[in-house]
Amino acid sequence: MKRRSLLALGAASSAALVLGGGALAMLQPGLREAKLSPGGRDVFAGAARGLLDGSLPANGEPLRRALNDLLERIDGLIAALAPHAQSELSQLLALLATSGGRRTLAGLAEPWAAASVPEIQDALQAMRVSGITLRQQAYQALHDIVGSAYFSDAQTWGLLGYPGPIRI
């Protein structure tokens, strides 16, 4: 394939993804009324399993409760974001919640809920070190929001060795 043909194919594919993602974000947004949609919850629950492996309970009911608590804190964090940031996050989550967007942006073949922790960690690492700025920014958004919501809970401070605020 000639270089021009390859560049044209890349540009056409990118345009299709952007247009398709924008249309999808209107139909199935990642956020609804400044709260995570079901697809957005799946993305963040999966990202949390990958990013917080070893900090979360291993499995079963304790893991489900920990993830639900984390997702509630993420909802609170999102509610505090400016409207334009909420809109951009909603579009990102809408893309990552679809199979095409998940495969293209995250490189994750399995749905977030079905993927193993190592698969999610590999996908997140690939996003983090990608030469494509959009993939890096998507990783940073997932990483920063998950980390902020997780470590804002006083029950997690012990994992950091942080004793909590000094009481006078």
Phi, psi and chi 1 to 4 in degrees:
 res  aa     phi    psi   chi1   chi2   chi3   chi4
   1 MET       -  134.4 -175.2  176.6  -92.1      -
   2 LYS   -73.5  156.2  -68.8 -175.3  179.6 -179.4
   3 ARG   -58.0  -44.0 -177.3  173.6  179.0 -138.5
   4 ARG   -63.3  -40.1  -73.7 -175.7 -176.6  165.1
   5 SER   -64.7  -40.9  -61.2      -      -      -
   6 LEU   -65.1  -43.4 -173.5   59.5      -      -
   7 LEU   -63.8  -41.8  -70.4  173.0      -      -
   8 ALA   -64.2  -41.7      -      -      -      -
   9 LEU   -62.5  -43.2  177.3   62.2      -      -
  10 GLY   -62.4  -43.3      -      -      -      -
  11 ALA   -65.8  -41.9      -      -      -      -
  12 ALA   -65.9  -40.8      -      -      -      -
  13 SER   -64.4  -42.8  -61.3      -      -      -
  14 SER   -62.8  -44.4  -64.2      -      -      -
  15 ALA   -62.2  -42.0      -      -      -      -
  16 ALA   -63.3  -41.2      -      -      -      -
  17 LEU   -64.3  -43.7 -178.4   62.0      -      -
  18 VAL   -64.4  -47.5  167.6      -      -      -
  19 LEU   -65.1  -45.4  -69.0  173.6      -      -
  20 GLY   -63.8  -41.7      -      -      -      -
  21 GLY   -65.4  -40.3      -      -      -      -
  22 GLY   -64.7  -42.7      -      -      -      -
  23 ALA   -65.8  -41.5      -      -      -      -
  24 LEU   -63.5  -40.4 -179.9   67.2      -      -
  25 ALA   -62.1  -31.0      -      -      -      -
  26 MET   -73.9  -35.9  -75.2 -163.6 -110.6      -
  27 LEU   -81.5  -43.1  -63.0  174.0      -      -
  28 GLN  -131.5   76.9  -64.4  178.9  -14.7      -
  29 PRO   -66.8  157.2   25.5  -32.4      -      -
  30 GLY   -76.1  -20.9      -      -      -      -
  31 LEU  -127.5  146.7  -56.8  175.8      -      -
  32 ARG  -133.0  118.7  -70.0 -165.4 -179.9  119.1
  33 GLU    53.6   47.6  -61.7  177.2   15.9      -
  34 ALA    61.3   25.2      -      -      -      -
  35 LYS  -130.7  154.4  -69.0 -170.4 -179.5 -134.8
  36 LEU   -63.2  133.6  -66.6  169.0      -      -
  37 SER   -77.2  171.4   67.8      -      -      -
  38 PRO   -55.7  -40.7  -28.9   36.7      -      -
  39 GLY   -65.3  -40.9      -      -      -      -
  40 GLY   -63.9  -37.9      -      -      -      -
  41 ARG   -63.9  -41.2  -71.3  179.3   69.4   83.2
  42 ASP   -62.3  -42.8  -73.6  -14.3      -      -
  43 VAL   -62.4  -50.1  170.4      -      -      -
  44 PHE   -69.8  -35.1  -89.7  117.0      -      -
  45 ALA   -64.4  -41.8      -      -      -      -
  46 GLY   -65.5  -46.6      -      -      -      -
  47 ALA   -61.0  -39.6      -      -      -      -
  48 ALA   -63.8  -40.9      -      -      -      -
  49 ARG   -60.5  -38.4  -71.9 -171.5  -54.1  118.1
  50 GLY   -75.3  -42.7      -      -      -      -
  51 LEU   -77.2  -31.6  -69.0  166.7      -      -
  52 LEU  -107.9   19.6  -60.3  172.2      -      -
  53 ASP   -56.9  129.8 -175.5   38.2      -      -
  54 GLY    95.8  -21.1      -      -      -      -
  55 SER   -99.1  -26.6  -63.2      -      -      -
  56 LEU   -91.6  157.8  -67.6  172.4      -      -
  57 PRO   -56.8  152.1  -22.5   31.4      -      -
  58 ALA   -63.3  -46.3      -      -      -      -
  59 ASN  -170.1 -174.0   53.0   32.5      -      -
  60 GLY    70.7 -155.2      -      -      -      -
  61 GLU   -60.7  -41.9 -175.6   60.8   24.2      -
  62 PRO   -59.5  -39.2  -25.6   34.9      -      -
  63 LEU   -65.8  -44.8  174.8   60.9      -      -
  64 ARG   -59.1  -44.5 -170.2 -170.4   64.9   72.8
  65 ARG   -64.1  -43.6  -85.7 -164.6  -43.7  -89.6
  66 ALA   -62.5  -41.7      -      -      -      -
  67 LEU   -67.5  -41.2  -71.9  173.3      -      -
  68 ASN   -61.9  -42.7  -78.9  -23.2      -      -
  69 ASP   -61.8  -42.9  -69.9  -12.5      -      -
  70 LEU   -62.3  -43.8  175.9   67.8      -      -
  71 LEU   -64.7  -33.4  -66.0  171.7      -      -
  72 GLU   -65.5  -40.7  -74.5  179.8   28.7      -
  73 ARG   -67.7  -34.9  -70.4 -168.3  -58.6  -81.8
  74 ILE   -64.1  -41.3  -70.4  173.7      -      -
  75 ASP   -57.3  -43.1  -83.0  -21.6      -      -
  76 GLY   -63.9  -40.2      -      -      -      -
  77 LEU   -63.8  -43.6 -173.2  151.1      -      -
  78 ILE   -64.5  -39.0  -71.0  168.3      -      -
  79 ALA   -61.2  -26.8      -      -      -      -
  80 ALA   -85.4   -8.9      -      -      -      -
  81 LEU   -74.7  153.9  -67.2  175.0      -      -
  82 ALA   -64.5  151.8      -      -      -      -
  83 PRO   -54.4  -39.9  -27.3   35.1      -      -
  84 HIS   -66.9  -34.3   73.5  -83.5      -      -
  85 ALA   -70.1  -38.2      -      -      -      -
  86 GLN   -61.8  -41.2  -72.1 -179.5    8.3      -
  87 SER   -64.0  -44.3  175.9      -      -      -
  88 GLU   -65.5  -41.5  -70.5  174.9    8.4      -
  89 LEU   -64.5  -39.7 -179.1   59.5      -      -
  90 SER   -60.2  -42.4 -178.3      -      -      -
  91 GLN   -64.9  -43.5  -68.9  172.0   19.8      -
  92 LEU   -60.9  -46.9  172.3   63.6      -      -
  93 LEU   -66.0  -36.5  -66.9  172.8      -      -
  94 ALA   -61.4  -41.6      -      -      -      -
  95 LEU   -66.4  -48.0  -83.9  173.8      -      -
  96 LEU   -67.3  -20.0  -72.3  172.1      -      -
  97 ALA   -81.6  -14.7      -      -      -      -
  98 THR   -93.4  156.0   65.7      -      -      -
  99 SER   -64.3  -43.1   62.1      -      -      -
 100 GLY   -65.1  -45.6      -      -      -      -
 101 GLY   -67.1  -40.2      -      -      -      -
 102 ARG   -62.9  -43.9 -175.3 -174.7   65.4 -111.4
 103 ARG   -68.6  -41.8  -73.4  174.3 -170.8  -95.0
 104 THR   -74.5  -48.1  -57.6      -      -      -
 105 LEU   -83.6  -41.6 -158.4   53.3      -      -
 106 ALA  -100.5  -19.5      -      -      -      -
 107 GLY    71.9   25.5      -      -      -      -
 108 LEU  -105.9  118.2 -174.4   61.5      -      -
 109 ALA   -75.1  -43.2      -      -      -      -
 110 GLU   -83.5  153.0  -65.5  -65.7  -39.3      -
 111 PRO   -58.6  152.8  -22.7   32.0      -      -
 112 TRP   -53.2  -42.6  -68.2   96.2      -      -
 113 ALA   -71.5  -27.0      -      -      -      -
 114 ALA   -95.4  -18.3      -      -      -      -
 115 ALA   -70.4  146.5      -      -      -      -
 116 SER   -76.2  161.5   69.2      -      -      -
 117 VAL   -58.3  -46.4  169.7      -      -      -
 118 PRO   -60.5  -37.2  -25.7   35.2      -      -
 119 GLU   -63.7  -43.7  -71.3  171.7  -30.3      -
 120 ILE   -65.0  -43.1  -66.8  170.5      -      -
 121 GLN   -62.5  -40.6  -71.4  173.0  -28.1      -
 122 ASP   -63.3  -42.8  -71.4  -14.5      -      -
 123 ALA   -63.9  -44.5      -      -      -      -
 124 LEU   -64.4  -40.9  -68.5  170.0      -      -
 125 GLN   -63.4  -41.0  176.3   66.1    4.2      -
 126 ALA   -63.0  -38.1      -      -      -      -
 127 MET   -65.8  -43.1  -69.1  170.0   71.1      -
 128 ARG   -61.2  -41.6 -173.4 -179.3   76.2   78.2
 129 VAL  -100.3    7.7  -60.5      -      -      -
 130 SER   -61.9  150.2  175.0      -      -      -
 131 GLY   -81.4   -3.7      -      -      -      -
 132 ILE   -97.5  117.6  -59.7  170.4      -      -
 133 THR   -57.5  -39.3  -56.0      -      -      -
 134 LEU   -59.8  -41.5  178.4   62.0      -      -
 135 ARG   -65.9  -41.2  -68.6 -174.3   75.0 -156.3
 136 GLN   -62.6  -42.6  -69.1  176.3   -2.1      -
 137 GLN   -66.3  -38.4  -69.9  172.0  -24.4      -
 138 ALA   -63.5  -43.5      -      -      -      -
 139 TYR   -59.9  -48.0  167.1   80.5      -      -
 140 GLN   -59.4  -40.0  -77.0  -57.5  131.7      -
 141 ALA   -62.5  -48.5      -      -      -      -
 142 LEU   -61.7  -47.8  -65.5  173.7      -      -
 143 HIS   -60.6  -49.5  175.4  -88.0      -      -
 144 ASP   -68.2  -39.8  -68.7   -5.7      -      -
 145 ILE   -70.4  -44.3  -69.2  171.6      -      -
 146 VAL   -62.0  -48.1  166.8      -      -      -
 147 GLY   -62.5  -44.1      -      -      -      -
 148 SER   -62.4  -45.4  -63.8      -      -      -
 149 ALA   -68.4  -38.2      -      -      -      -
 150 TYR   -68.7  -51.1 -176.8   72.1      -      -
 151 PHE   -82.7    0.4  -69.7  110.9      -      -
 152 SER   -80.5  -12.4   68.0      -      -      -
 153 ASP   -85.9  124.2 -178.6   16.7      -      -
 154 ALA   -57.1  -26.5      -      -      -      -
 155 GLN   -68.8  -17.7  -66.3  178.8    0.4      -
 156 THR   -94.4   -8.1   63.5      -      -      -
 157 TRP   -62.2  -32.7  -65.5  -13.4      -      -
 158 GLY   -59.3  -31.4      -      -      -      -
 159 LEU   -64.0  -25.9  -65.5  169.6      -      -
 160 LEU   -91.0   -9.2  -62.4  171.9      -      -
 161 GLY    79.3   15.4      -      -      -      -
 162 TYR   -90.6  120.9  176.1   60.5      -      -
 163 PRO   -78.3   -9.7   28.2  -33.5      -      -
 164 GLY   105.3  175.5      -      -      -      -
 165 PRO   -62.0  148.4   -9.3   16.2      -      -
 166 ILE   -72.4  129.0  -62.2  173.0      -      -
 167 ARG  -100.7  128.7  -60.2 -160.2 -162.6  -65.8
 168 ILE  -104.8      -  -60.6  175.9      -      -
